[in-house]
Amino acid sequence: MTDGQSTIGPSAAGTPAAHTPAAHTPAAHTPADSARPGRASLTAIGLAVAAALAGALLWGLAAMLLDRQFLLAALLIGGGAGYSVARYRPAHWPTIGAAAAVTVCGCALGTALAIVFVLLRRHGLDSVMANLDAVARIYPRAVGWLGLVFWIAAAALAACIPLRRRRGPRTQHGGSDPDS
């Protein structure tokens, strides 16, 4: 305890000790700190899933009301997923990749809900439930090449928002200026 640092817990011999010299610096992570990044990742992914589900539902409802595919909802899904990762885990590539994958799944669900809601509006629940194979047949045409472009743009948006937030604003006296 001459260096002023101590830990509370078992000693190297396995017996409990009230104070033993620490082998780490005061800025080292505690077990509680190491659990926080996992929680932050789960929070970010959970919010990305919530954004994808809400966006898919909005997509389906807009398609039902407008009788058209609402491809801009894909960008809303990507923006929501990207923002959730930017807020909770901006520098973590696996979380960013998961948000992009969740975005694409949300877009796929949005297209499926759009088909189902439009069929519900036109033909009723009994007809749709009796002909679910029609949804599978219509799905590829409903997505189309433009839909794929929007899905890719939404996934890119979900990845770019946290990466942009990670860089942050540039300061005048930062380390990037060689004259400072």
C-alpha positions in Angstrom: 0.0 0.0 0.0 3.0 2.3 -0.4 1.8 3.6 -3.8 -1.6 4.6 -2.4 -3.5 2.2 -4.7 -5.4 -0.7 -3.2 -8.1 -3.1 -4.1 -10.7 -4.9 -2.0 -11.1 -8.6 -2.8 -9.2 -11.9 -2.7 -5.4 -11.8 -2.6 -3.2 -13.7 -5.0 -3.3 -16.7 -2.6 -7.1 -16.8 -2.9 -7.8 -15.6 0.7 -9.9 -12.5 1.2 -7.9 -9.5 1.9 -9.1 -6.1 2.9 -6.4 -4.2 1.0 -3.9 -5.6 -1.4 -1.6 -3.6 -3.7 -3.2 -3.0 -7.1 -1.5 -4.1 -10.2 -3.5 -1.6 -12.3 -3.7 2.2 -12.5 -6.5 4.2 -11.1 -7.9 4.7 -14.6 -8.3 0.9 -15.2 -11.7 -0.5 -15.8 -13.6 -2.2 -13.0 -15.8 -5.2 -13.6 -18.8 -2.9 -13.5 -17.2 -0.7 -16.2 -16.5 -3.7 -18.4 -20.2 -4.7 -18.3 -21.3 -1.2 -19.5 -20.2 -1.6 -23.1 -22.2 -4.8 -23.4 -25.3 -3.0 -22.0 -24.7 -0.1 -24.3 -24.5 -2.5 -27.3 -27.7 -4.2 -26.2 -29.4 -0.9 -25.7 -28.3 0.3 -29.2 -29.4 -2.9 -30.9 -32.7 -2.9 -29.0 -33.4 0.7 -30.0 -32.4 -0.2 -33.6 -34.9 -3.1 -33.6 -37.6 -0.8 -32.1 -36.9 1.8 -34.9 -37.1 -1.0 -37.5 -40.4 -2.3 -36.2 -41.9 1.2 -35.9 -40.6 2.1 -39.4 -42.0 -1.1 -40.9 -45.4 -0.5 -39.3 -45.3 3.1 -40.6 -44.3 1.7 -44.1 -47.2 -0.7 -44.1 -49.8 1.9 -42.9 -48.6 4.5 -45.4 -48.8 1.9 -48.2 -52.4 1.1 -47.1 -53.5 4.7 -47.0 -51.6 5.9 -50.1 -52.0 2.6 -52.1 -48.3 3.0 -53.0 -45.0 1.7 -51.7 -43.5 4.2 -49.3 -39.8 3.6 -49.9 -38.7 6.7 -48.0 -39.6 4.7 -44.8 -36.5 2.7 -45.5 -34.4 5.8 -44.9 -36.4 6.5 -41.7 -35.6 3.0 -40.5 -31.9 3.4 -41.3 -31.8 6.8 -39.7 -33.4 5.5 -36.5 -31.1 2.5 -36.3 -28.1 4.7 -37.0 -29.0 7.3 -34.4 -29.5 4.6 -31.7 -26.0 3.2 -32.3 -24.5 6.7 -32.6 -26.1 7.5 -29.2 -25.0 4.4 -27.3 -22.1 2.7 -29.2 -20.7 4.9 -31.9 -17.2 3.4 -32.2 -18.2 -0.3 -32.1 -18.1 -1.9 -35.5 -20.0 -5.1 -34.6 -22.9 -2.9 -33.3 -22.8 -0.8 -36.4 -22.9 -3.9 -38.6 -25.8 -5.3 -36.5 -27.7 -2.0 -36.9 -27.2 -2.2 -40.7 -28.5 -5.8 -40.7 -31.5 -4.8 -38.5 -32.2 -2.0 -41.0 -32.4 -4.4 -43.9 -34.6 -6.7 -42.0 -36.9 -3.8 -41.1 -37.1 -2.8 -44.7 -38.0 -6.4 -45.7 -40.7 -6.4 -43.0 -42.0 -3.1 -44.1 -42.4 -4.3 -47.7 -44.2 -7.4 -46.4 -46.5 -5.4 -44.2 -47.2 -3.0 -47.0 -48.4 -5.9 -49.2 -50.5 -7.4 -46.4 -52.1 -4.1 -45.4 -53.0 -3.2 -49.0 -54.5 -6.7 -49.5 -56.4 -6.3 -46.2 -57.8 -3.0 -47.4 -58.9 -4.4 -50.8 -60.0 -7.9 -49.9 -60.5 -8.3 -46.2 -58.8 -10.5 -43.6 -60.4 -13.8 -44.6 -59.2 -13.5 -48.2 -55.7 -12.6 -47.2 -55.4 -15.4 -44.7 -56.7 -17.9 -47.3 -54.2 -16.7 -49.9 -50.9 -16.1 -48.0 -49.1 -17.6 -50.9 -50.1 -14.6 -52.9 -48.0 -12.4 -50.6 -45.0 -14.6 -51.4 -45.6 -14.3 -55.1 -46.1 -10.5 -55.0 -43.1 -9.8 -52.7 -40.3 -9.8 -55.3 -42.1 -7.5 -57.6 -43.1 -5.2 -54.7 -39.4 -4.9 -53.7 -38.0 -4.4 -57.2 -34.6 -2.8 -58.0 -35.6 0.6 -56.7 -36.6 -1.0 -53.4 -33.2 -2.7 -53.2 -31.5 0.7 -53.8 -33.4 2.2 -50.9 -32.6 -0.8 -48.7 -28.9 -0.4 -49.4 -29.1 3.3 -48.9 -30.9 2.8 -45.6 -28.2 0.3 -44.4 -25.5 2.7 -45.4 -27.2 5.5 -43.5 -27.5 3.2 -40.4 -23.7 2.8 -40.7 -22.7 6.3 -41.6 -24.5 8.1 -38.8 -22.5 6.4 -36.0 -19.3 6.8 -37.9 -19.9 10.5 -38.4 -20.7 11.0 -34.8 -17.5 9.1 -33.8 -15.4 11.7 -35.6 -17.1 14.6 -33.9 -16.4 18.2 -34.6 -12.9 19.4 -35.4 -11.3 21.8 -32.9 -9.0 24.6 -33.8 -6.2 23.4 -31.5 -6.6 19.7 -32.3 -3.7 17.4 -33.0 -4.4 17.3 -36.8 -2.9 20.8 -37.4 0.9 20.5 -37.9 1.5 24.2 -37.1 0.0 24.0 -33.6 
